[in-house]
């Protein structure tokens, strides 16, 4: 945690958010621990915690014994107070998730399609939202913080690689995602790149919470990335930081990849799931979704290993390029692959990076993300919660939004 609170009345709202966010990060804490974390007086924190408890955002969870003096009462978030919904619009499926204030999944919907036709995406997205909202409505004490949407930039692009209709990109450029789905106009809606949303899931709820500076790499239909520095997601002037796909790497060794005569390829053409699917098909293995690789057919083993080795080599090159420019503590690698295959890929990336022996950089830890295919929708769902409870909400409202925040946090 970084930053300091203030006892100034003018910054009361900031302090309330800071304490609430501190409880979220610490999981459970006493008033004295929160006072130290926020650099506030014990009296100020006591008043804030009492207000948050009265409003239902925190609850007492017991006492800590074994220290001098009176046992400390411990507080943690009341997960039932707020739910938030996140949607990922993928190139092959729409996923929708509802999480509570602690990030636990309360509902899940998924709809697959051959390509992201806007009409189809709107229909299945509205159906998923209706199901999740109905589930939330059954709880009288739970409010909805908002809707977060994670979607790839250039969603209809790369039609040649994926076999999509040629006009799909044009059709998506006419869509305003913030006003796309049918939700109450009072409900705040946030839009963020899907790979950036995946990085947020790790930052807020996963292994990324242990680092201030990391790059999150997502192996999806196309490879993507999210950059976190000093504990905050950085999306850049155009929201396209850490896109990673266009990053030049050496040419592929796969016999299924066209253009081997070129000296360089983009990372997208070596470290993406569509490349794996095409390579498997070139070797007589027909799959539509990577989950079909589990259990792994004997015929698929050799081409899968060939792709993993090629992908790992490209990722090692990319990590060297990234860390030559940005000093990072960690590279968090995640994918939509079945978990055993993902971990095999991770070990190959670690090995290739070590073998490269890059000089002049401080090697980052290369570790696995914990969310897999759920990272983007879960990360999107954290956007409304962060906007409401993060101490510096102006900087943490990362996505574009076009609707007011409402009064969900009546105490703040």
Secondary structure, 3 states (H helix, E strand, C coil): CCCCCCCCHHHHHHHHHHHHHHHHHHCCECHHHHHHHHCCCHHHHHHHHHHHHHCCCEEEEEEECCCCCCCEEEEEECCCCEEEEEEEECCCEEEEEEEECCCCEEEEEEEECCCCCHHHHHHHHHHHHHHHHHHHHCCCCCEEEEEEEEECCCCCCCHHHHCCCCCHHHHHHCCCHHHCCCCCCCCCEEEEEHHHHHHHHHHHHCHHHHCCCEEEEEECCCEEEEEEECCEEECCCCCCCCCCCCCEEECCCCCCCCCCCCCEEEHHHCCCHHHHHHHHHHCCCCCCCHHHHCCCCHHHHHHHHHHHHHHHHHHHHHHHHHHHHCCCCEEEEEECCCHHHHHHHHHHHHHHHHHHCCCCCCCCEEEECCCHHHHHHHHHHHHHHHHHHCCCHHHHCCCEECCCCCCCCCCC
